[in-house]
């Protein structure tokens, strides 16, 4: 009897202690949730940290009741402060606020080009070490100051960070998560490649002057330092080479008379196959298998015939190969940096040769290595229309 | 007569061997090739377990600390037995330390660790006081829940499309030196060497002739679990992150993200840790207290199996 009573008493005490434990209680009202972060370098070599915080005040946030109040209120706020390291700036930002900064929901980090060029090793350490941020966040390099991006408003989403995250998830452009970045830095024979975010006018016709931010290429790193950038087309090639190509991309083939063949890519799979030939020379085969549907045809290819489809295939194939070639040329000749991971592929297949010979000399070897491009194009569907409509109705 | 079935022994052995490897990874210092070191360690571990069970069958029906008094007499045997007890208590302390660090580094950064530890230890004391039968039944009851959760984590990782198996290549790219470094001494002592403490609960097993077989099965199952953890860890996080991270498996579970909806499943990992540490520390504490009883010839019925 005594024992039973003791037992019940212990259970009650434990429950009281467990439920009442508010050492780590976090009230939503007491935190400022950082949804995006921008990191720049200032003139005096300090870091400028900017955070984007969605405003969670009752008036601007709570569903239906807020519809009557003014909707033009800012839904986000950007704060920035400079300091010697990230923590220093962080503390200063916190002293400006009534709430504690909360990093767990941070979805994107923008890094200014200037900082990227001097090296991002310290930033990497902060993000991977602190207990709040997670490794899945996206990173971007920005042309000019990174804060500018945070200060842009998104046209469709609540904040610009949400816009970038959605864009990355839908997979239209190049994407790099923080985890990818670390792996690309640390893996042998691989260098990081990160999308470049920049502002651009939302409406090219000039009827309104909204500013939009989008992805305009890719930044190539050597180790932790940015050494150059790829244009949009080169970045598209890099996406294919990295095998990160998602469905929905559109490839154009513009021929001499400025006519177009547009295709929607349904599937794209790239394999990098290194081999050592008889003369003991390294050759790398890149096999890109693409499947797509024709969406636009202004050329005079007759897509209702087999010959026409074969011609269209050939044309798309050439365009693909050309884009990939442009990217490869840029990486091999201009930047001299293996941002795709050809070296890693060699290391995976020939670890012995890599350790003995290539690992030390890869930067030099990469510039001269022969890369064979093989594009397998498959067009199972030419759209809902066969022949083009007649040009002249009198025919 | 206090007894546990051989099935319960199997489960307790797996729990005991998993211990904290479920958070710290196994052989993480070998980076990419951690799984190779896990395979090698498991093979050597099986040999070790066979050795231990053989010693047990020589000293039939006696627990670990009693072996020594039986063979070497009281003057030599009691000090050696006490050393084992001290090591068990030290391991309890280690477990508490791991728990404190992990809890404060992950889910409860501001909670004073004494709260966590006191609550946890009171659970352990209760289990130890209740005896080996209760511990065995508890294990039986919790084991499949955990295995189910574990498989769920693996499946969710695959669905999240974060598994890149080519990160495991090349196999043994840096040669076998780092792999063997991870095997010896840490890989072998970490789980398999410590398993000699299970000799404290072997006398309670109903069918003693099955102990060798059951222990080997449990060891191989444990080996499979850590190989899966290592392979997934490297395939998801990459060699460098897996090697450098303090809690690689914790980071692994964090990577689960399905449609922005199923995310932040770290709590599952904490559940793994709490359960495994609970069983490991309970067996340590149980072994230590049983040892004190038998060496100092304290006769309390509840604790003895005869």
Boltz contact constraints between the chains, C-beta under 6 A:
constraints:
  - contact:
      token1: [A, 23]
      token2: [B, 110]
      max_distance: 6.0
  - contact:
      token1: [A, 23]
      token2: [B, 111]
      max_distance: 6.0
  - contact:
      token1: [A, 24]
      token2: [B, 108]
      max_distance: 6.0
  - contact:
      token1: [A, 24]
      token2: [B, 110]
      max_distance: 6.0
  - contact:
      token1: [A, 24]
      token2: [B, 111]
      max_distance: 6.0
  - contact:
      token1: [A, 131]
      token2: [B, 105]
      max_distance: 6.0
  - contact:
      token1: [A, 134]
      token2: [B, 254]
      max_distance: 6.0
  - contact:
      token1: [A, 182]
      token2: [B, 241]
      max_distance: 6.0
  - contact:
      token1: [A, 183]
      token2: [B, 238]
      max_distance: 6.0
  - contact:
      token1: [A, 186]
      token2: [B, 240]
      max_distance: 6.0
  - contact:
      token1: [A, 348]
      token2: [B, 169]
      max_distance: 6.0
  - contact:
      token1: [A, 348]
      token2: [B, 170]
      max_distance: 6.0
  - contact:
      token1: [A, 351]
      token2: [B, 170]
      max_distance: 6.0
  - contact:
      token1: [A, 351]
      token2: [B, 173]
      max_distance: 6.0
